[in-house]
Amino acid sequence: MTVHRFEDLKCWQEARELTKLIYGLTKSGGIHRDFGLRDQMRRASVSIMANIAEGFQRRADREFVQFLQVAMASASEIESHLYVALDQGYIAEEQFSNAYQCSGKTGKMISALIKYLRSHPKPLDRTD
């Protein structure tokens, strides 16, 4: 598997979509005024993208997997925060479902990349 840039990774692309979605959800309404929750959701979504990118640049699959695990944990953090937003009436059920599914998809894509990296003895080819 040859990847030239972290932006080529499907999981990073999906994390970017999730971040756009989270920023959109937290832009207005009650969630916008709940600074703690809003900021935690935004930081967690940005963390997913950043950890994928930073891990990719480490150039060693073992380190990359560690960063991917942190990114996957941040996706779970988003899911937990979405429950808070739903329970507080900040977001509608449909918004919750869309964001939860996007976060779940992101986490599954990251998990698949982790499995790939662990099961292939040849390191991911990061050509410049």
GUDO-968043 format. One record per residue (C-alpha): residue in three letters; x, y, z. Coordinates in steps of 0.5 Angstrom, whole numbers, plus 2048, in hexadecimal, padded with zeros to 3 digits. Example, Ala and Ser with C-alpha at 12.3 -4.5 7.8 and 13.67 -1.06 7.14 Angstrom:
REM GUDO-968043
{Ala,{819,7F7,810}}
{Ser,{81B,7FE,80E}}
***
This chain:
REM GUDO-968043
{Met,{800,800,800}}
{Thr,{803,807,7FE}}
{Val,{801,80D,801}}
{His,{804,814,7FF}}
{Arg,{801,818,804}}
{Phe,{7FD,818,80A}}
{Glu,{7F7,81B,806}}
{Asp,{7F7,815,802}}
{Leu,{7F5,811,808}}
{Lys,{7ED,80F,807}}
{Cys,{7ED,80F,80F}}
{Trp,{7F0,816,80F}}
{Gln,{7EB,819,80A}}
{Glu,{7E5,816,80E}}
{Ala,{7E8,819,814}}
{Arg,{7E8,820,811}}
{Glu,{7E0,81F,80F}}
{Leu,{7DF,81D,816}}
{Thr,{7E2,823,818}}
{Lys,{7DE,827,813}}
{Leu,{7D8,824,816}}
{Ile,{7DA,825,81D}}
{Tyr,{7DC,82D,81C}}
{Gly,{7D5,82E,819}}
{Leu,{7D1,82A,81E}}
{Thr,{7D5,82F,824}}
{Lys,{7D4,835,820}}
{Ser,{7CD,837,823}}
{Gly,{7C8,836,828}}
{Gly,{7C9,833,82F}}
{Ile,{7CF,82F,82D}}
{His,{7D2,836,82B}}
{Arg,{7D1,839,832}}
{Asp,{7D4,833,835}}
{Phe,{7DB,835,835}}
{Gly,{7DE,82E,838}}
{Leu,{7DA,829,834}}
{Arg,{7DB,82D,82D}}
{Asp,{7E2,82E,82E}}
{Gln,{7E3,827,830}}
{Met,{7DF,824,82A}}
{Arg,{7E3,829,826}}
{Arg,{7EA,827,829}}
{Ala,{7E8,81F,828}}
{Ser,{7E7,820,821}}
{Val,{7ED,824,81F}}
{Ser,{7F1,81F,823}}
{Ile,{7EF,819,81F}}
{Met,{7F1,81D,819}}
{Ala,{7F8,81F,81C}}
{Asn,{7FA,818,81F}}
{Ile,{7F9,815,818}}
{Ala,{7FD,81A,815}}
{Glu,{802,81A,81A}}
{Gly,{803,813,81B}}
{Phe,{804,812,813}}
{Gln,{80A,817,813}}
{Arg,{80D,813,819}}
{Arg,{80F,80E,813}}
{Ala,{80F,808,817}}
{Asp,{809,803,817}}
{Arg,{809,802,81F}}
{Glu,{809,809,821}}
{Phe,{804,80A,81B}}
{Val,{7FF,805,81F}}
{Gln,{800,809,825}}
{Phe,{7FD,80F,822}}
{Leu,{7F8,80C,81F}}
{Gln,{7F6,809,825}}
{Val,{7F5,810,829}}
{Ala,{7F1,812,822}}
{Met,{7EC,80C,823}}
{Ala,{7EC,80E,82B}}
{Ser,{7EA,815,829}}
{Ala,{7E4,812,824}}
{Ser,{7E1,80F,82A}}
{Glu,{7E2,815,82E}}
{Ile,{7DE,819,829}}
{Glu,{7D9,813,829}}
{Ser,{7D8,814,831}}
{His,{7D8,81C,830}}
{Leu,{7D2,81B,82B}}
{Tyr,{7CE,817,830}}
{Val,{7CF,81D,835}}
{Ala,{7CD,822,82F}}
{Leu,{7C7,81E,82E}}
{Asp,{7C5,81D,835}}
{Gln,{7C5,824,836}}
{Gly,{7C1,826,830}}
{Tyr,{7C6,829,82D}}
{Ile,{7C6,825,826}}
{Ala,{7C0,821,823}}
{Glu,{7C0,81A,823}}
{Glu,{7C1,81A,81B}}
{Gln,{7C7,81E,81C}}
{Phe,{7CA,81A,822}}
{Ser,{7C9,814,81D}}
{Asn,{7CC,817,817}}
{Ala,{7D2,819,81C}}
{Tyr,{7D3,812,820}}
{Gln,{7D3,80F,819}}
{Cys,{7D8,813,816}}
{Ser,{7DC,812,81C}}
{Gly,{7DB,80B,81C}}
{Lys,{7DD,80A,815}}
{Thr,{7E3,80E,816}}
{Gly,{7E5,80A,81C}}
{Lys,{7E4,803,818}}
{Met,{7E9,806,812}}
{Ile,{7EE,808,817}}
{Ser,{7ED,801,81A}}
{Ala,{7EE,7FE,813}}
{Leu,{7F4,801,812}}
{Ile,{7F7,7FF,819}}
{Lys,{7F6,7F8,817}}
{Tyr,{7F9,7F9,810}}
{Leu,{7FF,7FC,813}}
{Arg,{800,7F6,819}}
{Ser,{7FE,7F0,814}}
{His,{803,7F3,80E}}
{Pro,{80B,7F2,810}}
{Lys,{80C,7F7,80A}}
{Pro,{80C,7FE,80D}}
{Leu,{807,802,80A}}
{Asp,{80A,806,804}}
{Arg,{80A,80D,805}}
{Thr,{80E,810,7FF}}
{Asp,{80F,817,7FE}}
***
